Amino acid sequence: MSERNHYLLTALGTKLTPTEYELGSQRVQSPAAPLALLQLLTGSARPNRVVVVLTPGAKAKTWDQFRNEFAQRLEGSDIVLEPPVEVPDGRSTEEIREILQKVADRFRTPCRLTIDVTHGFRHFPFIVYPLMLYLSSLRNVTIEGAYYGMIGSPAEAGPWPIISLEPLVRLPEWFYGVRTFREYGVTDGLGTRLSELFDERRAELQRQGQGDRISEEAAPLREAAGALGYFGSFYGLGLPLELGRAVRRVQLRSEQIRNCLGDHVPLGEELFELIADSLTRFAFDQARVPSFSGEWKRTVPLDGEELERQARLIEQYLNRRQFAQGLALLREWVISWVIWQRSEEAHWLEREVRQQAERYLGAADRLVRNGDSSLPEDLRVLGDFWNQLTQLRNQVAHNGMGPAAVEIDEETIAPITERWNELRRAGRIELPAVGGGGGTVLVTPQGQRKGVVFSALRTADKLGREVSRCLVVCSEQSKSTLNEAAEAAGFTGEIIPLVLSDPFAGFDELARISKETEEIVRAADELLANLTGGTTLMGIAIQRIVEQAQRWARPTLRFALVDRRPVDEQSAAPFVESEYYLLDEQTDATETS
């Protein structure tokens, strides 16, 4: 079959009765509705090939008459009458299966198809209907239309109309589009139906000379189709803010869409209500709709309402077993929840704020895995939950590329969702601390220039920090200069030397330095870090300590020192304050030199 072929599929019964048929304003006398239809249809709506389904009784009683009438009435046309499809009467399930298979076998390549269900055995329309859905869905057959010719008794005068069943033919496509949208978040079918309805309505208004009403009546359908396309993409990617915006775009035209569906699609208003119900679950609260202009996402507030809106989306993903989206968004939801609990919601989408919340959760997880017996119960539960969630999410996000087999079933997901629902119900609470209480800790190197510790301590003073402990990465030789430098800076806190036996190549000593500082770093309220001075290895050790502090969710502030004086002058007068440059943003506004 060629894709250009347009087939008429019909059936014959055991009796043909001359009848006057009417389609639109045209009439024709014919013993068979499909023959009348071929005479009344014009242009691209007219099929060029005919396939007739014949039972044994129809073959014996009406096939020859139909074939002769076809040859007489359509002589000279390009319409081809193909060999019939001979089928049983359909008196059993096996015979119905045989009928479906034989008819389907005639349409194995793309084509256009028009159906006439006037004649044939009574259940022919019920057989054709699922067949039509199958061919259009899985064999790339385009259903152009379906017709039924009414037949009265011989005593009743005609003409009898040939009724277009097209609305009923299209309705399953609407049902399928709405169902796949509601069940899987797939919007392609529904968007296509809306686009088609827009084209049909626009053409109808233009034929009626009412083109000025297109923007009012038809354009909302096109806009809704576009918004649903965005919805489908954002739903598939798990983007809750963009998803809310797409929902809002549909809602702004909801009244026009409802009216058009109600006027032009059977059960249209009910279909709209089903669509609207699915969308409303993910809509922004009407009283708090973002501006949707410029950097509109910054105007989305983080509060209990927004967290619950996103939670409904996560719930739907998990219920539908769409775990890639559900687990990824659940992870981000927990980070947002921590930000909300810490009253940092004004900047909840900022990278640094989200990183800090993530580090807090990671620190809680680390404390649980370290078996800290002094851990508060709330923090233990949160750390354990974060561990389970991130492990499963990472397995899914990395497509199972790891030695452990990925198992996602009720037993795996239930503990995660149970803990998550506890967070949803918790409201605003005070999160337990994962460290702190030890004041500000300064970490700095000290090489041959003994003024480095001095300048680092004085820089802390300029930044308004009262240092309680100063950790100094040094060598055995430079260790002896620490007290002198601290005294010159007026520092009375604790100096803790971290001695490298090989300050140039002792890389195997870094692990020991990290272990020695872990408890101090975890207890710090803030870690200040000078990254300059001393050997390259000392700088690496300082950065390792900074990273350790960040893993424990401790605030960090790094800076660099610059002494522009000649080396001889630095040696002669070491205790002169250097310039400093901040390498991170401060939490408190403080002027830099």
C-alpha positions as CSV (number, residue, x, y, z in Angstrom):
1,M,0.0,0.0,0.0
2,S,1.2,3.5,-0.7
3,E,0.9,6.2,1.9
4,R,-1.1,8.2,-0.8
5,N,-3.9,5.6,-0.8
6,H,-7.2,6.5,0.8
7,Y,-9.3,3.5,1.6
8,L,-13.0,3.1,2.3
9,L,-13.6,0.2,4.6
10,T,-17.2,-1.1,4.6
11,A,-19.3,-4.3,4.9
12,L,-22.3,-5.8,3.1
13,G,-25.3,-7.5,4.6
14,T,-27.6,-10.0,2.9
15,K,-30.0,-7.4,1.4
16,L,-29.6,-4.1,-0.5
17,T,-32.5,-1.7,-0.6
18,P,-32.7,1.3,-3.0
19,T,-32.6,4.4,-0.8
20,E,-32.3,8.1,-1.4
21,Y,-29.3,9.3,0.7
22,E,-28.3,12.8,1.7
23,L,-25.0,14.3,2.7
24,G,-25.0,18.0,3.3
25,S,-27.1,19.5,0.5
26,Q,-26.4,16.7,-2.0
27,R,-28.6,13.7,-2.6
28,V,-28.2,10.4,-4.5
29,Q,-30.3,7.3,-5.0
30,S,-28.4,4.1,-4.3
31,P,-29.0,0.5,-3.0
32,A,-25.9,0.7,-0.7
33,A,-24.7,3.6,1.6
34,P,-21.0,3.1,0.7
35,L,-21.8,3.6,-3.0
36,A,-23.8,6.7,-2.2
37,L,-20.9,8.0,0.0
38,L,-18.4,7.5,-2.8
39,Q,-20.6,9.6,-5.1
40,L,-21.3,12.3,-2.5
41,L,-17.7,12.8,-1.1
42,T,-15.5,15.1,-3.1
43,G,-11.8,16.1,-3.2
44,S,-9.4,14.7,-0.7
45,A,-12.3,13.4,1.4
46,R,-13.2,10.9,-1.3
47,P,-11.4,7.5,-1.0
48,N,-9.7,6.0,-4.1
49,R,-9.8,2.4,-3.0
50,V,-12.6,0.3,-1.5
51,V,-12.3,-2.8,0.8
52,V,-15.5,-4.7,1.5
53,V,-15.9,-7.2,4.4
54,L,-18.0,-10.2,3.3
55,T,-19.6,-12.9,5.3
56,P,-20.6,-16.1,3.4
57,G,-24.2,-14.9,3.3
58,A,-23.3,-11.5,1.9
59,K,-21.0,-13.0,-0.7
60,A,-23.8,-15.3,-1.9
61,K,-26.6,-12.6,-1.9
62,T,-25.3,-9.1,-2.4
63,W,-21.7,-9.1,-3.5
64,D,-22.4,-9.5,-7.3
65,Q,-25.1,-6.8,-7.1
66,F,-22.7,-4.4,-5.3
67,R,-19.9,-5.0,-7.7
68,N,-22.1,-4.4,-10.7
69,E,-23.5,-1.2,-9.2
70,F,-20.0,0.0,-8.4
71,A,-18.9,-0.6,-12.0
72,Q,-21.9,1.3,-13.4
73,R,-22.0,4.2,-11.0
74,L,-18.2,4.9,-10.7
75,E,-17.2,4.1,-14.2
76,G,-14.4,6.3,-15.4
77,S,-13.4,7.3,-11.8
78,D,-10.0,6.4,-10.3
79,I,-11.6,4.4,-7.5
80,V,-10.5,0.8,-7.3
81,L,-12.6,-2.0,-5.8
82,E,-10.2,-4.4,-4.2
83,P,-10.8,-8.1,-3.6
84,P,-13.1,-8.5,-0.6
85,V,-12.1,-9.6,2.9
86,E,-14.0,-12.9,3.4
87,V,-14.8,-13.5,7.0
88,P,-17.0,-15.8,9.2
89,D,-20.2,-14.5,10.7
90,G,-18.6,-13.7,14.0
91,R,-20.7,-16.0,16.1
92,S,-17.9,-16.8,18.6
93,T,-14.9,-15.3,20.2
94,E,-12.6,-17.2,17.8
95,E,-14.5,-16.0,14.8
96,I,-14.3,-12.4,16.0
97,R,-10.6,-12.7,16.5
98,E,-10.3,-14.1,12.9
99,I,-12.3,-11.1,11.5
100,L,-10.1,-8.6,13.3
101,Q,-6.9,-10.3,12.1
102,K,-8.1,-10.6,8.4
103,V,-9.2,-7.0,8.2
104,A,-6.1,-5.7,10.0
105,D,-3.9,-7.6,7.5
106,R,-5.2,-5.4,4.7
107,F,-3.7,-2.3,6.4
108,R,-0.1,-3.0,7.2
109,T,1.5,0.1,5.8
110,P,0.6,3.8,6.3
111,C,-2.5,5.0,4.5
112,R,-5.7,7.1,5.0
113,L,-8.9,5.3,6.0
114,T,-12.6,6.2,5.9
115,I,-15.1,3.8,7.5
116,D,-18.7,3.1,6.6
117,V,-20.7,1.1,9.2
118,T,-24.1,1.1,7.6
119,H,-24.4,-2.5,6.4
120,G,-23.1,-5.9,7.5
121,F,-23.7,-7.9,10.6
122,R,-25.1,-6.0,13.6
123,H,-21.8,-6.2,15.6
124,F,-19.7,-4.9,12.7
125,P,-19.4,-1.4,14.2
126,F,-18.2,-2.9,17.5
127,I,-15.5,-4.9,15.7
128,V,-14.4,-1.9,13.5
129,Y,-14.2,0.5,16.5
130,P,-11.2,-1.2,18.3
131,L,-9.7,-2.1,15.0
132,M,-9.8,1.6,14.1
133,L,-8.0,2.5,17.4
134,Y,-5.4,-0.2,16.8
135,L,-4.6,0.9,13.2
136,S,-4.4,4.6,14.1
137,S,-2.3,4.0,17.2
138,L,0.1,1.3,16.0
139,R,0.1,1.1,12.2
140,N,0.3,4.8,11.4
141,V,-3.1,4.7,9.6
142,T,-4.8,8.1,9.5
143,I,-8.6,7.9,10.2
144,E,-10.2,10.5,7.9
145,G,-13.8,9.9,8.9
146,A,-16.6,7.5,9.7
147,Y,-20.1,7.4,8.4
148,Y,-23.5,5.7,9.0
149,G,-26.3,5.9,6.5
150,M,-29.8,5.8,8.1
151,I,-32.2,3.4,6.4
152,G,-36.0,3.7,6.8
153,S,-38.7,1.3,5.8
154,P,-39.8,1.2,2.2
155,A,-43.0,3.0,3.1
156,E,-41.2,5.9,4.6
157,A,-40.1,8.7,2.3
158,G,-36.5,9.8,2.1
159,P,-34.1,11.2,1.8
160,W,-32.1,9.5,4.6
161,P,-29.1,11.3,5.9
162,I,-25.6,9.9,5.9
163,I,-24.3,10.9,9.4
164,S,-20.7,11.7,10.1
165,L,-19.5,9.9,13.1
166,E,-16.2,11.9,13.2
167,P,-16.8,13.3,16.7
168,L,-17.1,9.8,18.0
169,V,-14.1,8.7,16.1
170,R,-12.0,11.5,17.6
171,L,-13.3,11.1,21.1
172,P,-11.1,8.1,22.0
173,E,-8.1,10.2,21.1
174,W,-9.3,12.8,23.6
175,F,-9.9,10.1,26.2
176,Y,-6.4,8.6,25.6
177,G,-4.8,12.1,25.7
178,V,-6.5,13.0,28.9
179,R,-5.8,9.6,30.5
180,T,-2.1,9.5,29.6
181,F,-1.8,13.1,30.9
182,R,-3.5,12.3,34.2
183,E,-1.7,9.0,34.7
184,Y,1.8,9.6,33.4
185,G,2.2,13.4,32.9
186,V,2.5,12.8,29.1
187,T,1.0,15.8,27.2
188,D,1.8,15.0,23.6
189,G,-1.6,13.4,22.7
190,L,-3.6,16.1,24.6
191,G,-1.6,18.9,23.1
192,T,-2.1,17.5,19.6
193,R,-5.8,17.3,20.1
194,L,-5.9,20.9,21.2
195,S,-3.8,22.0,18.3
196,E,-6.1,20.2,15.9
197,L,-9.2,21.7,17.5
198,F,-7.5,25.2,17.2
199,D,-7.0,24.6,13.4
200,E,-10.5,23.4,12.9
201,R,-12.1,26.2,14.9
202,R,-9.9,28.8,13.1
203,A,-10.9,27.4,9.7
204,E,-14.6,27.4,10.7
205,L,-14.5,31.0,11.8
206,Q,-12.7,32.1,8.6
207,R,-15.4,30.3,6.5
208,Q,-18.0,32.1,8.5
209,G,-16.3,35.4,7.8
210,Q,-15.6,35.9,11.6
211,G,-11.8,35.9,11.5
212,D,-11.8,38.7,14.1
213,R,-13.0,36.2,16.7
214,I,-10.0,33.8,16.2
215,S,-7.9,35.5,18.9
216,E,-10.8,35.4,21.3
217,E,-12.2,31.8,20.6
218,A,-9.4,29.8,19.0
219,A,-6.1,31.2,20.1
220,P,-6.5,30.1,23.7
221,L,-6.5,26.5,22.4
222,R,-3.1,27.0,20.7
223,E,-1.7,28.7,23.8
224,A,-3.0,25.8,26.0
225,A,-1.4,23.3,23.6
226,G,1.9,25.2,23.9
227,A,1.7,25.4,27.7
228,L,0.9,21.7,27.9
229,G,3.9,21.0,25.8
230,Y,6.0,22.9,28.3
231,F,4.2,21.2,31.2
232,G,5.1,17.8,29.7
233,S,8.8,18.7,29.3
234,F,9.1,20.2,32.8
235,Y,7.2,17.3,34.3
236,G,9.5,14.8,32.6
237,L,12.6,16.8,33.9
238,G,11.2,17.2,37.4
239,L,11.2,21.1,37.4
240,P,8.5,22.2,39.9
241,L,8.8,25.9,39.5
242,E,8.7,25.9,35.7
243,L,5.9,23.4,36.0
244,G,3.9,25.8,38.1
245,R,4.4,28.5,35.5
246,A,3.2,26.3,32.7
247,V,0.0,25.5,34.7
248,R,-0.6,29.2,35.2
249,R,-0.4,29.8,31.5
250,V,-3.2,27.3,31.0
251,Q,-5.3,28.6,33.8
252,L,-5.2,32.2,32.4
253,R,-7.2,30.9,29.4
254,S,-9.3,28.3,31.3
255,E,-12.7,29.8,30.6
256,Q,-12.2,30.1,26.8
257,I,-10.8,26.6,26.7
258,R,-13.7,25.2,28.7
259,N,-16.3,26.9,26.5
260,C,-14.6,25.7,23.2
261,L,-14.3,22.1,24.4
262,G,-17.9,22.1,25.7
263,D,-19.1,23.4,22.3
264,H,-17.1,21.2,20.0
265,V,-16.1,18.0,21.7
266,P,-18.6,15.5,23.1
267,L,-18.2,15.4,26.9
268,G,-15.9,18.4,26.5
269,E,-16.7,20.1,29.7
270,E,-16.1,16.9,31.7
271,L,-12.8,16.4,29.9
272,F,-11.8,20.0,30.8
273,E,-12.6,19.4,34.4
274,L,-10.3,16.3,34.4
275,I,-7.5,18.3,32.8
276,A,-8.0,21.2,35.2
277,D,-8.1,18.9,38.3
278,S,-4.7,17.4,37.3
279,L,-3.2,20.8,36.7
280,T,-4.5,22.4,39.9
281,R,-2.5,20.1,42.1
282,F,0.7,21.7,40.9
283,A,-0.5,25.3,40.5
284,F,0.9,28.2,42.5
285,D,-1.5,29.5,45.2
286,Q,-3.6,32.1,43.5
287,A,-2.8,34.6,46.3
288,R,0.9,34.1,45.8
289,V,1.4,33.8,42.0
290,P,5.0,34.9,41.0
291,S,5.5,37.8,38.7
292,F,6.6,35.6,35.8
293,S,8.8,38.4,34.4
294,G,12.5,38.9,34.5
295,E,14.1,36.8,37.1
296,W,10.6,35.6,38.2
297,K,11.9,32.6,40.2
298,R,13.3,34.9,42.8
299,T,9.7,36.0,43.5
300,V,8.5,32.5,44.3
301,P,8.3,32.4,48.1
302,L,9.5,29.4,50.1
303,D,7.0,28.5,52.8
304,G,4.8,25.6,53.9
305,E,2.5,26.1,51.0
306,E,5.3,25.9,48.4
307,L,6.8,22.9,50.1
308,E,3.4,21.2,50.1
309,R,2.9,22.0,46.4
310,Q,6.2,20.4,45.5
311,A,5.5,17.5,47.8
312,R,2.3,16.7,45.9
313,L,4.4,16.4,42.7
314,I,7.0,14.2,44.4
315,E,4.1,12.0,45.7
316,Q,2.8,11.6,42.2
317,Y,6.2,10.7,40.8
318,L,6.7,8.0,43.5
319,N,3.1,6.6,43.1
320,R,3.7,6.3,39.4
321,R,7.1,4.7,40.0
322,Q,8.8,7.5,38.2
323,F,11.7,7.2,40.6
324,A,14.3,9.2,38.7
325,Q,12.3,12.4,38.9
326,G,10.7,11.6,42.3
327,L,14.0,10.9,44.2
328,A,15.9,13.8,42.6
329,L,13.1,16.3,43.5
330,L,12.7,14.7,47.0
331,R,16.4,15.4,47.6
332,E,16.0,19.0,46.6
333,W,12.8,19.3,48.7
334,V,14.7,18.2,51.8
335,I,17.3,20.8,51.2
336,S,14.6,23.5,50.8
337,W,13.0,22.2,54.0
338,V,16.2,22.7,55.9
339,I,16.6,26.3,54.5
340,W,13.0,27.0,55.6
341,Q,13.7,25.7,59.0
342,R,16.8,27.9,59.3
343,S,14.8,31.0,58.2
344,E,17.0,31.5,55.1
345,E,14.1,31.3,52.7
346,A,14.7,34.8,51.3
347,H,17.6,33.3,49.4
348,W,16.5,29.7,49.1
349,L,17.4,29.4,45.4
350,E,21.0,30.8,45.9
351,R,23.7,28.2,45.3
352,E,25.6,29.0,48.5
353,V,22.5,28.8,50.7
354,R,21.6,25.4,49.2
355,Q,25.1,24.1,49.5
356,Q,25.2,25.1,53.2
357,A,21.9,23.3,53.9
358,E,23.2,20.2,52.0
359,R,26.4,20.3,54.1
360,Y,24.3,20.3,57.3
361,L,22.4,17.2,56.1
362,G,25.7,15.6,55.1
363,A,27.2,16.3,58.5
364,A,24.2,14.8,60.3
365,D,24.6,11.7,58.1
366,R,28.3,11.6,59.0
367,L,27.6,11.8,62.7
368,V,25.2,8.8,62.4
369,R,27.7,6.7,60.5
370,N,30.4,7.6,63.0
371,G,28.2,6.2,65.7
372,D,28.2,9.4,67.8
373,S,26.3,8.3,71.0
374,S,25.6,11.9,72.1
375,L,23.7,12.6,69.0
376,P,20.1,14.1,69.6
377,E,17.4,11.7,68.4
378,D,16.0,14.2,65.9
379,L,19.4,14.7,64.3
380,R,20.0,10.9,64.2
381,V,16.7,10.4,62.4
382,L,17.4,13.2,59.9
383,G,20.9,11.9,59.2
384,D,19.8,8.3,58.7
385,F,17.0,9.5,56.4
386,W,19.4,11.6,54.3
387,N,21.8,8.7,54.0
388,Q,19.0,6.3,52.7
389,L,17.6,9.0,50.3
390,T,20.9,10.1,48.8
391,Q,22.2,6.5,48.4
392,L,19.1,5.5,46.4
393,R,18.9,8.7,44.5
394,N,22.6,8.5,43.5
395,Q,22.1,4.9,42.3
396,V,19.2,6.0,40.1
397,A,20.8,9.3,38.9
398,H,23.9,7.4,37.9
399,N,21.9,4.8,36.0
400,G,23.0,2.0,38.3
401,M,26.6,2.3,37.3
402,G,28.1,0.9,40.5
403,P,28.8,-2.6,42.0
404,A,25.6,-2.6,44.0
405,A,22.4,-3.8,42.3
406,V,19.6,-1.2,42.3
407,E,16.5,-2.5,44.1
408,I,13.4,-0.2,44.2
409,D,10.4,-1.8,45.7
410,E,7.9,-1.2,48.5
411,E,10.4,-2.4,51.1
412,T,13.1,0.0,49.8
413,I,11.0,3.1,49.4
414,A,8.7,2.8,52.4
415,P,11.2,3.9,55.1
416,I,12.2,6.9,53.0
417,T,8.6,8.0,52.3
418,E,7.6,7.4,56.0
419,R,10.4,9.7,57.2
420,W,9.7,12.2,54.5
421,N,6.0,12.4,55.6
422,E,7.1,13.0,59.1
423,L,9.0,16.1,57.9
424,R,5.9,17.2,56.0
425,R,3.9,17.1,59.1
426,A,6.4,18.7,61.4
427,G,5.9,22.3,60.5
428,R,8.4,24.8,61.7
429,I,10.9,23.3,64.2
430,E,14.3,24.2,65.6
431,L,16.9,22.0,63.9
432,P,19.5,20.5,66.2
433,A,23.1,21.8,65.7
434,V,25.7,19.5,64.2
435,G,28.6,21.3,65.8
436,G,29.7,24.7,67.0
437,G,30.2,26.1,70.4
438,G,33.9,26.4,70.1
439,G,34.1,30.0,68.9
440,T,36.0,31.2,65.9
441,V,39.0,29.1,64.8
442,L,41.8,30.6,62.7
443,V,44.0,28.2,60.6
444,T,47.2,29.5,58.9
445,P,50.6,28.3,57.8
446,Q,53.9,29.5,59.2
447,G,57.0,29.1,57.1
448,Q,60.3,30.9,57.4
449,R,58.6,34.3,57.5
450,K,57.3,34.5,61.1
451,G,55.1,37.5,60.3
452,V,52.5,35.3,58.6
453,V,50.8,34.2,61.8
454,F,51.0,37.8,63.1
455,S,49.3,39.2,60.0
456,A,46.7,36.4,60.0
457,L,45.7,37.2,63.6
458,R,45.5,40.9,63.0
459,T,43.4,40.3,59.9
460,A,40.9,38.3,62.0
461,D,40.7,41.4,64.3
462,K,40.0,43.6,61.3
463,L,37.2,41.3,60.2
464,G,35.6,41.6,63.6
465,R,36.3,38.0,64.6
466,E,37.4,37.1,68.1
467,V,39.6,34.0,67.6
468,S,39.5,31.4,70.3
469,R,42.0,29.0,68.8
470,C,44.7,29.4,66.1
471,L,45.8,26.2,64.3
472,V,49.2,26.7,62.6
473,V,50.6,24.3,60.0
474,C,54.3,24.6,60.5
475,S,57.6,22.8,60.5
476,E,59.7,21.9,63.5
477,Q,61.9,24.9,62.7
478,S,59.0,27.4,62.4
479,K,57.2,26.1,65.4
480,S,59.5,28.1,67.7
481,T,58.3,31.4,66.2
482,L,54.6,30.9,67.0
483,N,54.4,32.3,70.5
484,E,56.4,35.4,69.5
485,A,54.1,36.1,66.6
486,A,51.0,35.6,68.8
487,E,52.4,37.9,71.5
488,A,53.2,40.6,68.9
489,A,49.6,40.4,67.6
490,G,48.2,40.7,71.1
491,F,46.6,37.2,70.8
492,T,45.9,35.5,74.2
493,G,44.0,32.5,72.9
494,E,45.3,29.0,72.3
495,I,48.0,28.4,69.6
496,I,48.0,24.8,68.3
497,P,50.9,23.8,66.1
498,L,50.3,21.2,63.4
499,V,53.8,20.1,62.6
500,L,54.9,18.6,59.3
501,S,58.1,16.6,59.6
502,D,58.6,17.1,55.8
503,P,57.0,20.5,55.0
504,F,57.9,20.2,51.3
505,A,56.9,16.6,50.3
506,G,55.2,15.0,53.3
507,F,51.9,14.4,51.5
508,D,51.4,11.2,53.5
509,E,51.1,13.4,56.6
510,L,47.9,15.2,55.4
511,A,45.6,12.5,56.7
512,R,47.2,12.8,60.2
513,I,46.7,16.6,60.1
514,S,43.0,16.1,59.2
515,K,42.5,13.6,62.0
516,E,44.2,15.9,64.5
517,T,42.0,18.9,63.6
518,E,38.6,17.1,63.1
519,E,37.1,17.6,66.5
520,I,38.3,21.3,66.8
521,V,36.9,22.1,63.3
522,R,33.6,20.4,64.0
523,A,33.2,22.5,67.2
524,A,34.1,25.7,65.5
525,D,31.4,28.4,65.1
526,E,33.4,29.6,62.1
527,L,36.7,28.8,60.5
528,L,38.9,31.6,59.2
529,A,41.6,30.3,56.8
530,N,44.7,32.1,55.5
531,L,45.8,30.3,52.4
532,T,49.2,32.1,51.9
533,G,52.6,31.7,53.4
534,G,54.8,28.7,54.0
535,T,55.4,25.9,51.6
536,T,53.0,24.6,48.9
537,L,52.3,21.5,51.0
538,M,51.3,23.8,53.9
539,G,48.8,25.6,51.7
540,I,47.3,22.2,50.6
541,A,47.0,21.2,54.3
542,I,45.1,24.4,55.0
543,Q,42.7,23.8,52.1
544,R,42.1,20.2,53.4
545,I,41.1,21.7,56.8
546,V,38.7,24.2,55.0
547,E,37.1,21.3,53.1
548,Q,36.7,19.4,56.4
549,A,35.0,22.3,58.0
550,Q,32.6,22.5,55.0
551,R,31.8,18.8,55.3
552,W,30.8,19.5,58.9
553,A,28.6,22.4,57.8
554,R,30.8,25.0,59.6
555,P,30.9,28.5,58.1
556,T,34.2,29.2,56.4
557,L,35.9,32.4,55.3
558,R,39.2,32.2,53.3
559,F,41.6,35.1,52.7
560,A,45.1,35.7,51.3
561,L,47.8,37.9,52.7
562,V,50.1,40.1,50.5
563,D,53.3,41.8,51.8
564,R,54.7,44.1,49.1
565,R,57.9,44.9,51.0
566,P,61.3,43.5,49.8
567,V,62.3,40.2,51.4
568,D,65.1,41.7,53.5
569,E,62.8,44.3,54.9
570,Q,60.2,41.6,55.8
571,S,62.9,39.7,57.6
572,A,64.2,42.7,59.5
573,A,60.7,43.9,60.6
574,P,58.4,40.8,60.5
575,F,55.6,42.1,62.5
576,V,54.1,44.6,60.1
577,E,50.5,44.0,59.0
578,S,50.0,42.7,55.5
579,E,47.2,43.6,53.1
580,Y,44.5,41.0,52.9
581,Y,42.0,39.9,50.2
582,L,38.9,37.9,51.0
583,L,38.4,34.9,48.8
584,D,34.8,34.3,50.0
585,E,31.8,36.4,50.7
586,Q,31.4,37.4,54.4
587,T,28.3,36.6,56.3
588,D,28.6,40.0,58.1
589,A,29.3,43.1,56.1
590,T,32.9,44.2,56.9
591,E,35.2,46.5,54.9
592,T,38.3,45.0,53.4
593,S,41.6,46.8,53.3
